[in-house]
Amino acid sequence: MNQFLTNIDQGFDLGVTLLERTLFFKLWGMPLIVLWLLGGSVYLTLRMGFINVRGLGHSLSVLRGTYDDPDEVGEVSHFEALATAMSATVGLGNIAGVAIALQLGGPGAVLWMTVAGLLGMTTKFTECTLAQQYRVVSHGQVLGGPMYYLSQGLAERGLKPMGQLLAATFAIICMVAALGGGNMFQANQSGIAVAALGEQLHWSWLSDPRIYGLVLSLTVAAVIIGGLQRIAQVASTIVPTMVGLYLTAALWIIFHHLGGIPMAMGQIWHSAWHPVAIEGGLVGVMVQGLQRGVFSNGAGTGAAAIAHAATKNPEPVREGIVALIEPLIDTVLICNLTALVCLLTGVYQPGSLVNGIELTTTAFAAEVPMMTWGLAIIVCLFSFSTIISCFYYGEACWRYLLGERGLLAYKLFYILGCFGGTIISLDTVIRFSDIMVFALGIPNMLGLLLLSDQVAHSLDKYWQTRKILVPTPIK
């Protein structure tokens, strides 16, 4: 049995290596796909007149329910859509991903993660606005996302063949990406956290990844059968709880190390511009930070737009403004707090052999012993919520391409992916997840750039109808 699992791991690693060499071709030391997403985010931020800054206040008003109307077309509320989308992004990318960024890029990578988050706010706004604008209602179900705004939006511009090709490409990649970053990475890292807890408690059964993988698979199966509404209900309950618990523990640790914050911030800033012993030097640090940042918030990949398309909302721009707060919370806030905990506790050391989630767990447990249990529970909740939300993304893409045909097979394959993620090596899972997440950005970002003028004009009109005095977007 062990030899069989080893063969699966080795075969999977070979396939990932081939994909990685193709997608992460470098120009001036920077992967082209990172340059593509970064450049697109910068352009959209300028084109939308820095909506990532001036739209924050209005975003909070919408989330408070000021504009909610239960009679509007849609399946979920603004908050449920936000929770569903955030449950797919506020996950182990914010806990394990930060630790991985520290290990591979040093403290300076955290600065570039933050840059990716701030720019990603505008990208999220653009894609979620388009998702609302081009959504369709079929048999009482609201459908939307990049598949629809790529095919319909580009068709309106006289680019129908290109739109159809990009939409189909996105759908295929998204189905596979849901299995990677949305499923296997989460199962892998939460499995490691549970196994570490089992070793500390000397419970051999809890240390066996196969047992955890089986329990996780059955639990996921019980939820995804219920469809979007059940996923949204579970996510809207789990996300605020787990984020609240995690932030409380992180802030408690940081409060007890207030004197070390200036030094930690200085370490991040200095390392961002003057890295030491990091492969690739400055470019290497930027790449690690930007990669982990995009992986954390998903901006530019278009996946979150699938959830926001189903919101009860008559104003597409309003939904985009709600969505822009996601990268602010999951990358700018949570990732920076995680990094500070790792640095202030002294657990992070260059060249450390502790991997991924183990680094963050050790940092929290060093200050709050009960967090050995607490973080394991939080990690499992993060993992579970991300897995069920990403399934909805993959399912929506399957329905776009094939309708109901073979959908059961995809569900079974996805459930098996939960188990597979717990037995495949961390390095391979990380690389596969990165490849799939970044690949989504190729068709989606191209569509966002081609449709950006349309979104900018809609944004202008939206502000004017509400008599909000703001700067005019750059033409």
PyMOL commands that set and color helices and strands:
alter all, ss='L'
color gray80, all
select helices_A, chain A and resi 2-23+32-47+51-54+56-63+78-89+92-105+108-133+146-156+160-201+204-207+209-224+227-255+258-273+281-297+303-308+316-323+325-344+357-367+371-402+407-423+426-450+452-465
alter helices_A, ss='H'
color red, helices_A
select strands_A, chain A and resi 26-27+30-31+136-138+141-143
alter strands_A, ss='S'
color yellow, strands_A
deselect
rebuild
show_as cartoon
